[in-house]
């Protein structure tokens, strides 16, 4: 077959990558593309060139996904345990609960992210009285993944202005978007979980309802107290935003029993 009349059939193009691809295939495809270009792009070979380029791009995307997955697994092994060390006091000066602020989490995970070729960026959106923070985790290989977290804009800390309340909700959502993206868990006590359960979102699915019911029984938690912590009177009223926090709370309770 002459290079200037190169034709890639649908059968050849549609071969599974697991069968078609070898270590030398990427440079071979690049070479074929270059050959067509060197010979001159014509009406006869432009379709074949487009198919070669499309195949090459799909292979590159698959490579990037594999690199991301391998690096993410390695990163997980290196992430330090995140402790909830910042105290939130009651009006009488007693400690209401502890949590890990965004700045503290980011300072601890940033060196690990850089070591494994990751970076994180955030985008924010306001929906009525709720703020949505989206964390995008990008690997140096080019693949990325996003995680969003939605929180209600409340009154913020005592005596906070409207702008401060907005900022508190934004930081709150940002912290949980980051934790979800990196699969980070922190020590959660009952009071902290009650605060975290203010997060909003869509109602959880029936499958998640059943899962929570089973987990509550497994860890020996008091069902009424659990629902009270979630701020609802029925499992079906739990939101997606609260789900991750509540499952971590149950996991912490199970761990404490061992």
C-alpha positions in Angstrom: 0.0 0.0 0.0 1.4 3.4 -1.0 1.7 6.0 1.7 -0.2 8.6 -0.3 -3.2 6.2 -0.6 -3.1 4.9 3.0 -6.4 3.5 4.1 -7.3 2.4 7.7 -10.3 0.1 7.6 -13.0 0.2 10.3 -12.1 -3.3 11.3 -8.5 -2.4 11.9 -9.5 0.8 13.8 -12.0 -1.0 16.0 -9.5 -3.6 17.3 -9.4 -3.7 21.1 -6.5 -1.6 22.4 -5.4 -4.5 24.6 -4.8 -6.6 21.5 -3.7 -3.9 19.0 -1.3 -2.1 21.3 2.3 -3.0 21.9 5.3 -1.1 23.3 6.4 0.0 19.8 2.9 0.9 18.5 2.9 4.6 19.6 6.0 5.5 17.6 4.7 3.4 14.7 1.5 5.4 14.6 3.5 8.6 14.9 5.7 7.4 12.0 2.7 6.6 9.9 1.2 10.0 10.5 4.5 11.6 9.6 4.8 9.6 6.5 1.4 10.7 5.3 2.3 14.4 6.0 5.7 14.0 4.3 4.1 12.6 1.2 1.5 15.4 1.2 -2.0 15.4 2.5 -4.5 14.8 -0.3 -8.2 14.2 -0.6 -7.4 10.5 -0.9 -5.5 10.1 2.4 -7.0 12.8 4.6 -9.6 10.4 6.1 -6.9 7.9 7.0 -4.8 10.6 8.6 -7.7 11.7 10.7 -8.3 8.1 11.9 -4.6 7.7 12.8 -4.6 10.9 14.7 -7.9 9.9 16.5 -6.4 6.5 17.4 -3.2 8.1 18.7 -5.2 10.6 20.8 -7.3 7.8 22.4 -4.2 5.9 23.2 -2.6 9.0 24.8 -5.8 9.5 26.9 -5.7 5.9 28.0 -2.1 6.2 29.0 -2.9 9.4 31.0 -5.7 7.5 32.9 -3.4 4.7 33.8 -0.7 7.1 35.0 -3.2 8.9 37.1 -4.5 5.7 38.7 -1.0 4.4 39.5 0.1 7.8 40.9 -3.1 8.1 42.9 -2.5 4.7 44.6 1.1 5.6 45.4 0.0 9.0 46.7 -2.6 7.5 49.0 0.1 5.4 50.7 2.1 8.6 51.4 -0.6 10.8 52.6 -0.2 11.6 56.4 -3.0 11.1 58.8 -5.0 14.3 59.2 -5.9 15.2 62.7 -8.7 17.5 63.7 -6.8 19.9 65.9 -8.5 23.3 65.6 -10.9 23.9 68.5 -14.3 25.5 68.1 -15.4 27.0 71.5 -18.9 27.4 72.9 -19.9 30.8 74.2 -18.9 29.7 77.8 -15.4 28.9 76.6 -15.7 25.1 76.6 -14.7 23.2 73.5 -17.6 22.3 71.3 -15.6 20.2 68.8 -12.3 20.0 66.8 -11.8 20.1 63.1 -9.0 20.2 60.5 -9.1 23.6 58.7 -8.5 23.7 54.9 -5.2 25.5 55.3 -3.9 22.9 57.6 -4.9 20.0 55.4 -3.5 21.7 52.3 -0.1 22.4 54.0 0.2 18.7 54.9 -0.9 17.2 51.6 0.8 19.6 49.2 4.3 18.1 49.4 2.8 14.6 48.7 0.8 15.9 45.8 3.9 17.5 44.2 5.9 14.3 44.8 3.5 12.2 42.8 2.8 14.8 40.0 -0.6 16.1 41.2 -2.0 19.6 41.5 -5.4 20.8 42.7 -7.5 23.7 41.6 -10.9 25.0 42.7 -13.9 26.6 41.1 -16.8 28.1 43.0 -20.5 28.5 42.1 -23.4 30.0 44.1 -26.8 28.4 43.8 -29.5 30.3 45.7 -28.4 30.2 49.3 -25.8 27.5 48.8 -22.1 27.5 47.7 -20.6 24.8 45.5 -16.8 24.2 45.5 -15.4 21.9 42.8 -11.9 20.5 43.4 -10.1 19.4 40.2 -7.2 16.9 40.8 -4.9 16.9 37.8 -1.9 14.7 37.1 1.2 15.7 35.2 0.2 13.1 32.6 -2.8 15.1 31.6 -5.7 13.2 33.2 -7.9 15.0 35.8 -10.8 14.2 38.0 -13.3 16.5 39.8 -15.2 16.4 43.1 -17.8 18.9 44.2 -19.2 19.7 47.6 -22.2 21.9 48.4 -22.8 23.8 51.6 -25.6 26.1 52.9 -24.6 29.7 53.4 -25.6 30.3 57.1 -24.8 33.1 59.6 -21.2 32.1 59.9 -19.3 32.5 63.2 -20.9 34.6 66.0 -21.1 38.3 65.1 -19.9 37.6 61.5 -20.8 39.9 58.7 -22.6 38.7 55.6 -19.3 38.5 53.7 -17.7 36.6 56.5 -20.6 34.1 56.5 -20.2 33.6 52.7 -16.5 33.1 53.1 -17.0 30.6 55.9 -19.4 28.5 53.8 -17.0 28.7 50.8 -14.0 27.5 52.9 -16.2 24.8 54.4 -17.2 23.4 51.0 -13.7 23.8 49.7 -12.3 21.7 52.6 -14.7 18.8 52.0 -14.3 18.9 48.2 -10.5 18.5 48.8 -11.0 15.7 51.3 -13.3 13.9 49.0 -11.0 14.3 46.1 -8.0 12.8 48.0 -10.1 10.3 50.0 -9.0 12.0 53.3 -10.7 11.3 56.6 -10.2 13.1 59.8 -11.1 12.3 63.4 -14.8 13.1 63.7 -16.7 13.3 67.0 -20.5 13.4 67.4 -20.6 17.2 67.9 -18.4 17.8 64.8 -20.5 15.5 62.7 -23.6 17.4 63.7 -22.0 20.6 62.4 -20.8 18.9 59.3 -24.2 17.4 58.6 -25.5 20.9 57.7 -24.0 20.4 54.2 -26.7 20.2 51.5 -27.2 18.3 48.3 -29.6 15.9 46.6 -31.3 13.2 48.8 -29.3 10.0 48.9 -30.4 7.0 46.9 -32.4 4.1 48.3 -29.2 2.0 48.1 -27.4 4.4 50.4 -30.4 4.6 52.7 -30.1 0.8 53.1 -26.4 0.9 53.5 -26.6 3.5 56.4 -29.2 1.4 58.1 -27.0 -1.6 58.0 -23.9 0.3 59.1 -25.7 1.8 62.1 -26.6 -1.7 63.2 -23.1 -3.1 62.5 -21.3 -0.5 64.6 -23.9 -0.6 67.4 -24.9 3.0 67.0 -28.1 4.4 68.5 -30.4 5.0 65.5 -32.3 7.9 67.0 -29.0 9.6 68.0 -27.6 9.0 64.6 -30.5 10.6 62.8 -30.5 13.5 65.3 -26.8 14.0 64.5 -27.7 14.1 60.8 -30.4 16.7 61.5 -33.3 14.5 60.1 -36.0 12.2 61.4 -35.6 9.6 58.7 -32.8 8.1 56.6 -34.6 9.1 53.4 -34.1 12.8 54.3 -30.3 12.6 54.4 -28.6 14.5 51.7 -25.6 13.6 49.5 -23.6 16.3 51.2 -24.1 14.8 54.6 -23.6 11.2 53.5 -19.8 11.2 53.3 -19.5 12.8 56.8 -21.9 10.4 58.4 -20.2 7.4 56.9 -16.9 8.6 58.3 -18.5 9.1 61.7 -19.7 5.5 61.6 -16.3 4.3 60.5 -14.7 6.2 63.4 -17.1 4.6 65.9 -16.4 1.2 64.5 -12.6 1.8 64.8 -13.0 3.0 68.4 -14.7 -0.3 69.3 -11.7 -2.4 68.2 
